Every structure is written in structure tokens, then in C-alpha cells.
Amino acid sequence: MKRLLQMLLAAIGVLGVVVAAAVVYVTTFLDPEDFKPRLVEVVREQSGLELTLDGPLSWSFYPRLGVSVEQAEGRLPEQSEEEAPFLAFTHAEVSLAFAPLLRGEIAIEGLTLDGMQLRLARDEEGRGNWETLLQRLDERREGAESALAPASAGPSRESSNLAVALNIASVQVRNGAATYRDLTQRTEWVVEEINLSGTNVNPQRAFPFKSSFKLKSYATLDWRELERSPALASDISLEGRMRLVLAERRYLLEGLKLSTASLLAGLEGRQQLDLSGQQLILDLSQQRLQLQEGRLEAGLRHPALGEEPVPLALVMAVDADLAENSAQLRDLQLTGPDDLSLSGHLNLTDLDRAPAYSGQLSVAPFSLRPWLSRLGKMVETADPQALTDVALTSPVQGDLERLELAGLTMVLDGSTFTGRLGAGFDGKLLDFELQGDRLDLDRYLPPPEPADQSAARRDLPGLGKAYAQDAGTLVPAEWLSQLNLSGTLDLAQLHLSGLDFTEVGLALSGGDGKQRLERFGSVFYDGELSASGALDLTREPIHWQLKPSLSRVRLEPLLQALSEDGSAAPLRGRLTLDGELETRANSWPALKRNLNGRLKGHIDEGAVLDVNVSQELCTLAATLEGRETSRDWSADTRFERAEAGLRINDGVARSEDILVLIPGIELGGSGELDLGSERFDLRAAARFVDGADAACPVNRRLERVPLPVRCSGELSGDSGEWCRFDREAFQATLAELLRDEASRRAGEELEERLERPLERLEERLGEGAGRELRDTLRGLLN
């Protein structure tokens, strides 16, 4: 055992002597300073860079044999000495494997680069300072290997027998930095703390690769002078297995894992993004980039999304054409919480200047309510199940400013819409052409206020006005004032405010603070409804204009639909109406108070239900004449025509020409309605009209007597208590009639007394003189 140990120690001693001798040989006969001229020459030939080596080239012995250089700079041919160099580093070292060196080979064991500084810039014309360099490297690529291998051996190319074996055990880039200034966009990107490492770097097989750096983006070029914070600050790490196919200029990264944690200006918390993929391929010969089986996972933070980050995952495959600055995203599958699932594909173009996209997207059925809640946009709806079933599919196209769904098919809670929809990401553009089968808008409006609460507010003195003032706004005026709008909507059925519309057509347009209702048309309760209008948001308060028109609309089902309790309508007939209205403000109570305009309409084929005005008036006439009526009467009052014109001033509608024609009876009057308080007062008078369709036989003198009716109350009150016989007006009418009768009788008696004198006067003055005098007397007495 002792002899064996002595032999081992002797062997180690011999090996130490050999190593020492080899080190002495290398460091004695190979001076690294001899590499400088050739190294500068090779760099100039291959890239065009002017390399300056300010520091010495020296051997390093520990922990391994190698050559190191300090303070190197590389300038572009057009750069002056005063300018910051295009490329610089503080320290670089190449470590060599000792054993291959003894047998005439250079095996690079390690490559280290410290303090690298790279400065990239694009001028006002869009040219990059690196473009000439890349072009020169591409032209010299084939001769690069033959030029570099002999240079590694020494200054004399002909006398060297050393060969380079490219199998680097370790590659490290430490504490590097790079800047990119874009004068066309007036922005700057800064990359700091660049660290890169690879082991067993070999062009024949894949090797482990890791990289990390900090990325910052600034929206102005003078951010240093202004001490501006970055718009984006991101910590980025990348790892995988790299494979270098240098002959084909292809670079493959297998098992890709990219992680970023970013801070955005104005937002708290880090945005986390993680990208993984089976393989990332960069093919410079074909100018293509491919990502296979990519998966992007994100945890998005935003005040509008709540306190917790929203987890999203995107599966995709990417094929990019670097020469054309285009890309294809295939097999897209975006998933998120609350059953969010989006699929499709996208084609991207002009990625370097004005990115645009086109493709196909589909969204599987999901509930929109939790997403609106995250965004703080969810409002209480009359139907708690509204917006719980939303799905769509459509071709898609657009850019960074707008999105267009050119062939949209959308399902919304059982309603189906097709057509085209375009919108701006800034909310200032809306363009659509849609067709739908049915839409119940009442489901999406706020639930109705409890009846007792609403009534209590109206009944308490002074509270009604206060309640009207705190009512919410009707339209988002600020958004509409900036909106460019163009759209049409056609619906087979529409339900709104309890009313049913069919065959609906709607056209909207607007811009520069003015929105227009170009057209609204609908079949409306067996008649027709149409309207046009305008909304001027450039004025304060905002101004509204509306021109409504109704044609032969059936009143009975319309009034029943308008009734809150679904009670039977008091009227039937066909209503025709048109007019012009204008108002101002942005709440319903204020709109009613400020309403001005005119309306004119008439009702044909009408009847007042459950009351017979003819019976009431004929019974009253028979009573006045001291007789009874025995006719059988119908339950309703049929009228031939009812018409009126309304003038509206500051929310009060007045009419002076109300006219209702009942067979044998004419009803005329005037009245007013306060739209704010919903109180009305109507005074009407009925007269018997002699004709073939007389309601009942009456004394001719009674035909002169108007039978007054007064209707007053609130529209929300009991309609059975609205109208009553106006006794005071009737008494005044009778008094006037008695005065007329007395005057008539006095006139007849006087005429009889003057009959003979008038005959004598005619004999003396002529026949016409007596007749003229008689007519004059009758006029005075009547």
C-alpha cells in the first residue's frame, strides 16, 4: 500500500511538471498583444466596425487559461470620436481548454463579456444605424469562419497549425445595457442589467440557455432632462434549450419559457405575463419566426377590474414573416374566468408602422354580468337574468384604433342579431348595420320603483319637486358629444316601456356634438309610427328636437298597454297625430317642464267605452221638457270623429279647438294639461244637432242650450272620477237663455203693436222703408 501511494504521488508530480511546462511554453512564445492588429482588421473586414482596444490583451491563469481584453469600443464608419460608440464593453475574456491546446487545437471553454453597451437609433427617415452593419455581415458571412480560425492562433496565418473546435463550455454576458432611440416616434427604449448564459454551446446540438434583463420605455426623448418616469418598466426572463444551425442561419429555442412582470404608468401593481412554447424558430435565411404550441398566461391588474388580478390564458401558434412585417396567429383559444372562451385566427400586417389585423373570432356563450361588475359598469336590471347568455361569431378586421365585426352573428338572451358592427377603442366611434328578430329592452332597464314609494314621494308636499331634481340623467352627454355615430337597426319585434313595436326600422347619425335620429318607423298597434329628431350637445343644457307621427293607431290596446295595472281602456278608435316638439335638459322631469311645440291629431271610428253620452244628454233633455225617454241605449258612446290641436309652452299643453262629433250631438271645448304634475282641466259643451242621425228628438229651443261637461284630475288618478256635469256653467247658460227668451217675447209684442203703424208708414214712404225698420227693431230686441 505504501509503495502504491508513492507511485500515485510521483504521477501527480510528473503531471504538475508537464502542466507547468505547458503554461510556460504558451505564455512565453504566444504574446496576446500580437492578436490586436489582426483582430481589429478582421472586425473591420467582416462588419465595418472600427474596433478600438484601449485596454491590454493579457493571459489569465486562474481559474482557467484564457485571453482577456479591457475597455473595447466599436464605432460605425460614419461615427466621430466625440460620439458615444455604437458598441462597447469593459471586459471580455476567452477561456481555453488546456489539453486540446497541447495537441494543436483551440477549444474555447468559456466566453465572458462584462459591461456591454449597445446603442441603436432610427433617424427621422426611419433608417436604423444597424442596417449597414447587418448588410455587411451578411455579405461577409461565408468567409468569416476561415478568417477567424487562423487569427486565433497568432499573427502569422501561414505558420499556424492550430484549429478551432467550437464547443464552448460556458458563455456569459453580464451587466449589459442597450438603448434604442426612435426619432420618428420620439420615443426611447432602454434595456438594462442584461445577463445571458449558456452551457455546452455547440452548433451540432441543443444547449441550455438563460437570459434576463430590465426593459423601460419612455414616451419622450428628453426624459432624462425632465426626470420622467418610464411609461413601461418590465423585468423579463427567458430560458430554454437553444440550437444554432449556423450554416442555415436558423436558431431554435426549445421548451421556451418567457416571464415578464411589468409596471405601467398610472397603474398600481405588476402585470404578470408568462409565455411558453414547444419550439421557437428564427430563420434568418427565410426571414421567418415561428412559435409552435404557444401558451400565454396573464394576470391583468387594473382599477376598473377590481382589486384582484384577472387570470387569462391564450393558446396559439405564430408564423411571422419578418421581411413583410406580417404574422399569422392560428388556433387561437382565449380562456378566462366566468366561462370566457374565445377562439379563432388572426392575420397581422404592417407590424412595424401601422399594425392591422383581420381574421375570424368566435365567443362561446357566457354571462356578461360578472365582467360588467368587474368594470364597475353593471347596473340593476328589471330582469336579473338579463345579459347571462351572450355569444357571437364574426369575421374581424381593424387596427390599433378601431375594430370591425364585418359579418356578425350575435345571440343576446335568446335574441339573434346579424350584420356589421364597428367601434373605436377610444369610445368615440360607433358604426353599425344590424338586423334582429326580437328585443325586449324592458329587461335591461332599471326595475320599476315600488308603487307605494313612488306614490309617497308624490303625496308629500314639496317632495315631488325635489325628487324630480335628483333624478338620474337620461343619456351620457359627455360621451355622446364626442361620438361619431352612423348606424341602422332593423327589428322584427321590439318591446319597450310595455309597448310592442313590429317591423322596426331605425337610422342614427351624428358627430361634432350633434346626434340625429334620421329615421324611426314601426308598425304600431295596427297603425304606423314614425319619427325623426336631433340632439344638440354643444349647448348647455342639451337641446332635443322630435317630429313624431302616428297614423291610424288603435287606441284600445295602446291605452291598455300604457295602464300600469292593466285595466281596460276607456276609449277605442284609430288615432292619427303629428307635430313638432323641442325641449332641453337631461332628466325626464326637466324635459317635461321645458317642453315646447305643437301637436295636432284626430280619432276616427272611435267610441267612449262603458258610458253613453247620448243617453245621458237625451235623458237630461227629456227631464227638462217634462217627459221620459224609453229608447234602448248601447253601453258605449260611438263618435264619428274627434280632433284637437295642442300648443305646448314650458310643459303645459293647451287646446282651444277640441271637437267631438257624436251622432246628433256636437261636443266642443278647451283645456290644458300640465305635463310636470300630470294634472289636467277640460271644459266642454255638448249641443244637440238636428239631422237624420239625431240622438233623440228635442225641442228646437233646447238645441240652442249647450250642456257643459268638465273633466279634471290627474292622469294617474281614477278615470271614473275625471268627468262630471258642470252645473254652474249649465245654470249660467239657462239664465242667458231665459234673458234671450224674455227679449224675444218682448220683441214679438212690440212688433204686433207696431204692425199697423208700419203698414201706414209703408204706404207713405214706400214698401221697403217699413221692412227695413222692422228688421232693425228685431235686431235690437234679439
ABEGO torsion letter per residue (X at the ends): XAAAAAAAAAAAAAAAAAAAAAAAAAAAABBAAAAAAAAAAAAAAAAGBBBBBABBBBBBAOABBBBBBBGBBBBBAABBAABBBABBBABBBBBBBAAAAAAGBBBBABBBBBGBBBBBBBBAAGBBAAAAAAAAAAAAAAAAAAAAAAAAAEABAAABABBBBBBBABBBBBGBBBBBBBAAAGBBBBBBGBBBBBBGBBAABBBBBBBBBBBBBBABAAAAAAGBBBABBBBBBBBEBBBBBAAAGBBBBBGBBBBBBBBBBGBBEBBBBBBBBABBBBBAAAGBBBBBGBBBBBBBBBAAAEABBBBBBBBBBBBBBAAAGBBBBBGBBBBBBGGBBBBEBBBBBGAAABBBBBEBBBBBBBBAAAAAAAAGABBBBABAABGABBBBBBBBBEBAABBBBABBBBBBGGBBBBEBBBBBAAGABBBBBBBBABBBAAAABBBBBBAAAAAAAAABBGAAAAAAAABBBABBAAAAAABBBBBBBBBABBBBGGBBBBGBBBBBBEEGGBBBBABBBBBBGGBBBBBBBBBBAABOBBBBBBBBBBBGBBAAAAAAAABAAGBBBABBEBBBBBEBBBBBEABAAAAAAABBEBBBBBBBGBBBBGBBAAAAAAAAAAAAAGBBBABBBBABBBBABBBBBBBBBGGBBBBAABBBBBBGBBBBEBBBBBAAAGBBBBBBBBBBBBBAABABBBBAAAAABBBBBBBBEBAABBAAAABBBBAAAAAAAAAAAAAAAAAAAAAAAAAAAAAAAAAAAAAAAEAAAAAAAAAAAAAAAX
